[in-house]
């Protein structure tokens, strides 16, 4: 296992360099930079602009700026935000917790619904429940996250703020609350965004679970289990379900990446103080080092999610070993 982990961690290095380099090129090709708007201000002299360009390295060639940024990353320094005038590391640290909690809670919510619903529609194939839930799954896959977020905000505003907050990460009086009330306040603000992200993820996972169970329940080892006189419940939950969960574990890492990407628009609509909203503001203001720091953290989280998914797959299915996973 140690050899597998070392190999995967080493393979992450060129991936991270490649993704960050492409992102840096894309940001550098955008006309102008963060100081372009300041140049239009007659109150700011050209000397001040030149000093700020030298301070942020904007007067240097592209490759020099990227290598300096990469050297800083090696020393755990993600640069300096031109918009917020603080280090990128402190900004991302403050926002990453909110996004990770949102993504993990949404993934747990979607799994808790997708697995039992997928079992029901597969066991009762072609029934009214199968058709109804499949229709709702396709509907959930078709509705964009940001549109559903708008609907939930509209619903919360008409329901009343005392029931569900329409947006925000926590209440205005959050700092004056007790510890347990702070946790309750956080959970209350997570209900709507978790529902929005979880519904779209649940729809695809439910269809996957249905197809997996339909494929596995007619295989030879399942027919053998039935021939031994085992009840249908034991056959489904002990033999079929255990094998049907393997693709779910494999998709866990990719699901985390999709949730982190989908959370950006949901955070913007619901005004959640997470990495997604931070990245959108950084792109709009051309704050290149804040953009690069957000892209780097998102890439690392996706790669770590895939690594944990591979480890979990080996734990769930004893037939899979680390050598076969590493070879894929």
C-alpha positions as CSV (number, residue, x, y, z in Angstrom):
1,X,0.0,0.0,0.0
2,X,2.9,2.4,0.8
3,X,4.3,1.9,-2.7
4,X,0.9,2.6,-4.2
5,X,0.4,5.8,-2.2
6,X,3.9,7.1,-3.1
7,X,3.4,6.3,-6.8
8,X,0.1,8.1,-6.9
9,X,1.4,11.1,-5.0
10,X,4.4,11.4,-7.4
11,X,2.0,11.2,-10.4
12,X,0.0,14.1,-9.0
13,X,3.0,16.5,-9.4
14,X,3.0,16.7,-13.3
15,X,-0.8,16.8,-13.3
16,X,-0.8,19.8,-10.9
17,X,1.9,21.5,-12.9
18,X,0.2,21.0,-16.2
19,X,-3.2,22.2,-15.0
20,X,-1.8,25.3,-13.2
21,X,0.3,26.1,-16.3
22,X,-2.7,26.0,-18.6
23,X,-4.7,28.1,-16.2
24,X,-1.9,30.6,-15.9
25,X,-1.7,30.8,-19.7
26,X,-5.4,31.3,-20.0
27,X,-5.4,34.1,-17.4
28,X,-2.4,35.8,-19.1
29,X,-4.1,35.8,-22.5
30,X,-7.0,37.8,-21.1
31,X,-6.7,41.5,-22.2
32,X,-5.6,43.7,-19.3
33,X,-5.1,42.9,-15.7
34,X,-6.2,43.9,-12.2
35,X,-4.5,47.3,-12.6
36,X,-6.3,48.2,-15.9
37,X,-9.3,49.7,-14.1
38,X,-6.9,51.8,-11.8
39,X,-5.1,53.2,-14.9
40,X,-8.4,54.9,-15.9
41,X,-8.6,56.7,-12.5
42,X,-7.0,60.2,-13.0
43,X,-6.3,60.4,-9.3
44,X,-3.7,57.5,-9.5
45,X,-0.5,58.6,-11.1
46,X,1.5,56.4,-13.6
47,X,4.3,56.1,-11.0
48,X,2.0,54.4,-8.5
49,X,0.8,52.1,-11.3
50,X,4.4,51.2,-12.1
51,X,5.2,50.5,-8.5
52,X,2.1,48.2,-8.1
53,X,3.1,46.4,-11.3
54,X,6.6,45.8,-9.9
55,X,5.1,44.8,-6.5
56,X,2.9,42.1,-8.1
57,X,5.4,41.1,-10.8
58,X,3.1,42.2,-13.6
59,X,5.9,43.9,-15.4
60,X,7.8,40.6,-15.9
61,X,7.5,38.1,-18.7
62,X,4.8,35.4,-18.4
63,X,7.1,32.4,-17.8
64,X,9.1,34.3,-15.1
65,X,5.8,35.1,-13.3
66,X,4.7,31.5,-13.5
67,X,8.0,30.1,-12.2
68,X,8.1,32.6,-9.3
69,X,4.5,31.6,-8.4
70,X,5.3,27.9,-8.6
71,X,8.4,28.5,-6.4
72,X,6.2,30.2,-3.9
73,X,3.8,27.2,-4.0
74,X,6.6,24.9,-3.1
75,X,7.2,27.0,-0.1
76,X,3.5,27.0,0.8
77,X,3.1,30.6,-0.4
78,X,0.2,31.0,-2.9
79,X,0.9,34.7,-3.6
80,X,-0.8,37.9,-2.7
81,X,-4.4,38.9,-3.6
82,X,-4.4,42.3,-5.5
83,X,-8.1,42.7,-4.8
84,X,-8.3,41.9,-1.1
85,X,-4.7,43.0,-0.2
86,X,-4.1,39.9,1.9
87,X,-2.3,36.6,1.2
88,X,-4.1,34.1,-1.0
89,X,-3.4,31.4,1.6
90,X,-5.4,33.1,4.3
91,X,-8.3,33.8,2.0
92,X,-8.5,30.3,0.7
93,X,-8.1,28.8,4.2
94,X,-11.0,30.9,5.4
95,X,-13.3,29.9,2.5
96,X,-12.2,26.3,1.9
97,X,-13.9,24.9,5.0
98,X,-17.3,26.2,3.9
99,X,-17.0,24.7,0.4
100,X,-15.7,21.3,1.7
101,X,-18.5,21.0,4.2
102,X,-21.1,21.9,1.5
103,X,-19.6,19.4,-1.0
104,X,-19.3,16.5,1.5
105,X,-22.8,17.1,3.0
106,X,-24.3,17.3,-0.5
107,X,-22.6,14.0,-1.5
108,X,-23.8,12.2,1.7
109,X,-27.3,13.6,1.1
110,X,-27.4,12.4,-2.6
111,X,-26.0,8.9,-1.6
112,X,-28.5,8.5,1.2
113,X,-31.4,9.1,-1.3
114,X,-29.9,7.5,-4.4
115,X,-29.0,4.1,-3.0
116,X,-32.4,3.2,-1.5
117,X,-34.4,4.7,-4.4
118,X,-32.2,2.9,-6.9
119,X,-32.8,-0.4,-5.1
120,X,-36.6,0.2,-5.1
121,X,-36.9,1.0,-8.8
122,X,-34.6,-1.9,-9.7
123,X,-36.5,-4.5,-7.6
124,X,-39.8,-3.1,-8.9
125,X,-38.7,-2.8,-12.5
126,X,-41.4,-1.4,-14.9
127,X,-43.7,-0.6,-12.0
128,X,-45.4,2.7,-11.4
129,X,-42.7,3.5,-8.8
130,X,-40.0,2.8,-11.3
131,X,-41.5,5.1,-13.9
132,X,-42.4,7.9,-11.5
133,X,-39.0,7.9,-9.8
134,X,-37.1,7.6,-13.1
135,X,-39.1,10.6,-14.4
136,X,-38.1,12.6,-11.3
137,X,-34.5,11.5,-11.8
138,X,-34.4,12.7,-15.4
139,X,-36.1,15.9,-14.3
140,X,-33.4,16.4,-11.6
141,X,-30.6,15.8,-14.1
142,X,-32.2,18.3,-16.5
143,X,-32.6,21.3,-14.2
144,X,-29.4,23.3,-13.9
145,X,-28.1,23.9,-10.4
146,X,-28.2,27.7,-10.5
147,X,-31.9,27.6,-11.7
148,X,-32.9,25.3,-8.9
149,X,-31.0,27.6,-6.5
150,X,-33.0,30.5,-7.7
151,X,-36.2,28.6,-7.1
152,X,-35.1,27.6,-3.6
153,X,-34.2,31.2,-2.8
154,X,-37.6,32.3,-4.0
155,X,-39.3,29.6,-2.0
156,X,-37.3,30.5,1.2
157,X,-38.1,34.2,0.8
158,X,-41.9,33.5,0.6
159,X,-41.7,31.0,3.4
160,X,-40.0,33.4,5.7
161,X,-36.5,33.8,7.1
162,X,-37.6,32.3,10.4
163,X,-38.0,28.9,8.6
164,X,-35.2,28.7,6.1
165,X,-32.6,31.5,5.4
166,X,-32.6,32.3,1.6
167,X,-28.9,32.7,1.5
168,X,-25.7,33.4,3.4
169,X,-23.3,31.2,5.3
170,X,-24.4,32.1,8.8
171,X,-26.6,34.7,10.6
172,X,-25.6,38.3,11.4
173,X,-25.5,37.5,15.1
174,X,-23.4,34.3,14.6
175,X,-20.5,35.5,16.7
176,X,-22.7,36.1,19.7
177,X,-24.3,32.6,19.7
178,X,-23.3,29.7,21.9
179,X,-21.3,26.9,20.4
180,X,-24.2,24.6,19.8
181,X,-26.4,27.4,18.5
182,X,-23.6,28.2,16.0
183,X,-23.6,24.6,14.8
184,X,-27.4,24.8,14.4
185,X,-27.2,28.1,12.6
186,X,-24.6,26.6,10.1
187,X,-26.8,23.6,9.5
188,X,-29.8,25.7,9.0
189,X,-28.0,27.7,6.3
190,X,-26.8,24.5,4.6
191,X,-30.2,23.0,4.1
192,X,-31.1,24.7,0.9
193,X,-27.7,24.6,-0.9
194,X,-27.2,20.9,0.1
195,X,-30.6,20.2,-1.3
196,X,-29.8,22.0,-4.6
197,X,-26.5,20.2,-5.1
198,X,-27.7,16.9,-3.7
199,X,-30.8,16.6,-6.0
200,X,-28.7,16.8,-9.2
201,X,-26.1,14.4,-7.9
202,X,-28.8,12.0,-6.6
203,X,-30.5,11.7,-10.0
204,X,-27.5,10.4,-11.8
205,X,-26.5,8.1,-9.0
206,X,-30.0,6.6,-8.7
207,X,-30.0,5.7,-12.4
208,X,-26.5,4.2,-12.0
209,X,-27.7,2.1,-9.0
210,X,-30.7,0.9,-10.9
211,X,-28.7,-0.2,-13.9
212,X,-26.1,-1.9,-11.7
213,X,-28.7,-3.9,-9.8
214,X,-30.6,-4.9,-12.9
215,X,-27.3,-6.2,-14.4
216,X,-26.0,-8.0,-11.4
217,X,-29.2,-9.6,-10.1
218,X,-29.4,-11.9,-13.2
219,X,-25.7,-13.0,-13.0
220,X,-24.7,-16.6,-12.2
221,X,-23.7,-16.1,-8.5
222,X,-27.0,-14.5,-7.8
223,X,-28.9,-17.4,-9.4
224,X,-26.8,-19.7,-7.3
225,X,-27.7,-17.8,-4.1
226,X,-31.4,-18.1,-5.0
227,X,-30.9,-21.8,-5.7
228,X,-29.6,-22.3,-2.2
229,X,-33.0,-21.1,-0.8
230,X,-31.9,-17.7,0.3
231,X,-34.7,-15.1,0.6
232,X,-34.9,-12.3,-2.0
233,X,-34.1,-9.7,0.6
234,X,-30.8,-11.5,1.6
235,X,-29.9,-11.9,-2.1
236,X,-30.4,-8.3,-2.9
237,X,-28.8,-6.7,0.2
238,X,-26.0,-9.2,0.8
239,X,-25.0,-10.2,-2.7
240,X,-26.3,-7.8,-5.3
241,X,-26.0,-4.6,-3.4
242,X,-22.4,-5.2,-2.3
243,X,-21.2,-5.6,-5.9
244,X,-23.4,-2.8,-7.1
245,X,-21.7,-0.3,-4.8
246,X,-18.3,-0.6,-6.5
247,X,-18.9,2.0,-9.2
248,X,-20.3,4.3,-6.5
249,X,-17.0,4.2,-4.6
250,X,-15.0,4.7,-7.8
251,X,-17.2,7.8,-8.7
252,X,-16.8,9.3,-5.2
253,X,-13.7,11.2,-6.1
254,X,-15.2,12.5,-9.4
255,X,-18.4,13.4,-7.6
256,X,-16.4,15.5,-5.2
257,X,-14.8,17.4,-8.1
258,X,-18.2,17.9,-9.8
259,X,-19.7,19.2,-6.5
260,X,-16.8,21.6,-6.1
261,X,-17.4,22.9,-9.6
262,X,-21.2,23.0,-9.3
263,X,-20.9,24.7,-5.9
264,X,-19.5,27.9,-7.6
265,X,-22.8,29.0,-9.2
266,X,-24.9,27.9,-6.2
267,X,-22.6,29.9,-3.9
268,X,-23.0,32.9,-6.2
269,X,-26.8,32.6,-6.2
270,X,-27.1,32.0,-2.5
271,X,-24.2,34.3,-1.4
272,X,-22.3,31.5,0.3
273,X,-18.8,32.5,1.4
274,X,-16.9,29.6,-0.3
275,X,-14.2,28.9,-2.8
276,X,-16.6,29.0,-5.7
277,X,-17.8,32.6,-5.1
278,X,-14.2,33.6,-4.3
279,X,-13.0,32.2,-7.6
280,X,-15.8,33.9,-9.6
281,X,-14.9,37.3,-8.0
282,X,-11.3,36.7,-8.6
283,X,-11.9,36.0,-12.3
284,X,-14.1,39.1,-12.7
285,X,-11.4,41.3,-11.2
286,X,-8.5,39.5,-13.0
287,X,-6.9,38.8,-9.6
288,X,-4.5,36.2,-11.2
289,X,-2.8,34.9,-8.1
290,X,-6.2,34.4,-6.3
291,X,-7.5,32.6,-9.3
292,X,-4.4,30.4,-9.5
293,X,-4.6,29.6,-5.7
294,X,-8.3,28.6,-6.1
295,X,-7.5,26.4,-9.1
296,X,-4.6,24.8,-7.3
297,X,-6.7,23.9,-4.2
298,X,-9.6,22.6,-6.4
299,X,-7.2,20.4,-8.4
300,X,-5.6,19.0,-5.2
301,X,-9.0,18.3,-3.7
302,X,-10.0,16.4,-6.8
303,X,-6.9,14.3,-7.0
304,X,-7.0,13.5,-3.3
305,X,-10.7,12.6,-3.7
306,X,-9.8,10.1,-6.5
307,X,-7.0,8.7,-4.4
308,X,-9.3,8.1,-1.4
309,X,-11.9,6.6,-3.8
310,X,-9.3,4.0,-5.0
311,X,-8.4,3.2,-1.4
312,X,-12.1,2.8,-0.4
313,X,-12.7,0.6,-3.5
314,X,-10.0,-1.9,-2.3
315,X,-11.5,-1.8,1.2
316,X,-15.1,-2.5,-0.1
317,X,-14.1,-5.2,-2.7
318,X,-11.4,-7.7,-1.5
319,X,-11.0,-8.9,-5.1
320,X,-9.3,-5.6,-6.0
321,X,-5.7,-5.1,-5.0
322,X,-3.5,-2.0,-5.1
323,X,-1.4,-3.3,-8.0
324,X,-4.5,-3.5,-10.3
325,X,-5.7,-0.1,-9.2
326,X,-2.3,1.5,-9.7
327,X,-2.1,0.0,-13.2
328,X,-5.3,1.7,-14.4
